[in-house]
Amino acid sequence: METKKKFVVSHAPHWHNGNRVSRKSYNMMLAALPAVAIGIHQYGALALGVVCIAMASAMAWELILDLLMKRPSSIGDGTAALTGLILAMLMPPTLPWWAVITTTFVAILIGKMIFGGLGGNPFNPVLVGYAVANLSWKGLFDFDAALAGGYTFGFDMAYPLTAVKTAVANGAGAEAAANFSASALLMGQQTGGIGAIFGLGLIIGGLYLIIRGYIRWEICLSFVAGIFVTAYLFKAFGPEGAYADPSFHLLTGFTLIGAFFLMGEDSSTPVNLIPMLIFGAGAGVLTMLMRNIGAYADGVVYAILLMNILNPLLDMIRPGALGKVVENA
Amino acid sequence: MKRRSFFGLVKPRLSYSAPPDLSSLPLEEVPASRTATFFVPGALESKELLTLKVGDIVKAGQRLAPFAASDDYAVSTLAGKVTAMEPYTDANANNFTAIMVEADAQKEWVDALDENPDLATVAANFQNGPGALCLKPVLDPEVNINTILILGMDQDLLVTAVQHVVKSRTKELAKGVKALKRITKVSKVILAAPSYLVDAVKNCDCEVKEVDTVYPNATPKLVMHKLLGITVPAGKDLIDMGVLCVSAEAVAALGESCTTGKACTDKILTLINKDEEAVNVKVRIGTPIKDVLALKSIMVNSGDRLILGGPMTGVATYSVDLPVQPDTDAIMVQDADNLSEIEDAACINCGECVQVCPAKIPVNVLVRFLENKLYVEGAERFDLLSCVDCGLCSYVCPARIPIYQYIGLAKHELSRMAPEAE
């Protein structure tokens, strides 16, 4: 059976829905834009600088490390740019350029590349980078200290979580939180990370990602629910007036960016229903424990990192497959 | 090609196509070809030992049994002369002997079949007929078949050949069901058909169940699970559960043969062109694919993909000279510009395959094991053998990993390992 024409022979299926890894990255960047834009609007050119350096350096590190590790170039999947963008969203606008570049280096190398690239990382690279940098240069990442020099805004410039944290120690957390109205927090009238201050923008971006199916709603919503319920329990059963409202905790710090952008990382989060709910709720509970009785003003980063460790274990809770044979049953 | 919907929150719903309105669209017939090719299981090693030789004259309906030691054979669908015998290996590495027959002017048929054929005759004759009716398990004394499941539904998207048979050949189908019951002495016969075809099969003397038209619900294992309430354990097949699964086209062919006394040589298949327009045509088994394509003037060029079967589970093949086989329900052609690419990427753990898998397999973990050739672990710990072969995991994978191919390879390797272990 001789044939002159050479056909493409490949295994089924011969259709694909057209999705690819880079689509998720670009859609997440798109969803982050409203929050980032408001951040740049509020903090000015410094913030723009941080965003640009973070994204550019993250991409550069990915390229360089791919070369050094003799791996095929993975810059095209857009995850390096996304890592840079989300890192910038967590940073204060005054962070010096060398700190930004070091943070992205740690995120890309230790967060991702040494595990074999995207998909192999047990932790969210953004969180690894941020946690290492934050522990190294605590002063640079302190929002109150960072913004004290050059900025004056028409609203309370204290970093809400630090203000409340100090007040909680004196048993007056609710009073301190009352200084920040929910609408002001929602509209970006607060200090914080470049992309973390505009609550409404983050919610819109997050809902967009959920509807498009790029992030898993089970994780996002259970995280929000975990924070809300734990904060409510603290307020209801703690000493009178000691703890802030649940709504305050939902709209400050890294809660929203955590729910939609940090939890949206695939490799370090579970995929089955029950594990996803446990993962999200667990991170929410841990966050609130750290905020209300722990050492950190904002616990989102460490809470998610801790849950990342549990991910492989959690994901073993899964539905039985069709016709699964249980041995020795 | 079906694209990911804008709203990605819900998992993709791919629906099977419904057959066209028969009154407005007469079934086109592929003109009889001068040659036909038939595959007989078994490797062609030495031509001297064969009982069939090049140059032999065969009648239409005659058995082509080249191996004296084996009871496998093909049935010629035309009268003529054997012009060539060549080895052929299919996509699953099974060896066949291809026998080419060139038509002569005689058109002579072998002796007519009995009106009430016995089981052995039917089992022997109809596995080469349209729909490839395989009754061997009924003959096997070690297997107890208590139910026959007739699938009145196509297995793949865009394909409507079997449904076309159910819709247009109701009388033959009813007669075939009766004959099947009488021949096999199996009283429990269940016909699975989509809701819009239930009316067409109401005269059949069997239980009719409605198949959901969302892919892959017509897959035999899922039909068993959802309609019959029997879950096939991982690693077993329907036969192990006492259920014989046959195509409605095969049953209709049996019904027709009982009336005419002749073996049925024509089958209906769905021809899908590069624009994914599907049309059903009638074609004689053994006809070269190029003659089928010529009917609709479909051009196939280098770099295109020629698929026997539908878009999700079809087998891509390499030559237009290959014949239409008894179980070829569709021929699909894809243009070189529209081929979906496969990438050698790592799993990013997005979970889309896990959500879409009808068998609830942890595909994200399984694929990591299969990529590293850990097939036994994949089967024991991560439910490899629960797979129902729908291909949806590869269809949704954003990293474009050929997951379904890994699964197919793993199953193949495990089946090769199995006899060694015993």
Interface residues (C-beta under 8 A of the other chain):
Chain A: M1 E2 T3 K5 K6 F7 V8 V9 S10 H11 A12 P13 H14 W15 H16 N17 G18 N19 R20 V21 R23 K24 G116 G117 L118 G119 G120 I210 I211 R212 G213 Y214 R216 W217 D266 S267 T269 V271 N272 D315 R318 P319 G320 A321 L322 G323 K324 V325
Chain B: M1 K2 R3 R4 F6 F7 G8 L9 V10 P12 E86 Y88 A98 L157 K221 L222 H225 T231 V232 P233 A234 G235 K236 V300 N301 S302 G303 D304 R305 L306 I307 G309 P311 M312 T313 G314 V315 A316 T317 Y318 S319 V320 D321 L322 M332 Q334 A336 L339 S340 I342 A345 A346 C347 I348 N349 C350 G351 E352 V354 Q355 P358 A359 K360 I361 P362 N364 V365 D383 S386 V388 G391 L392 S394 Y395 V396 C397 P398 A399 R400 P402 Y404 Q405 G408
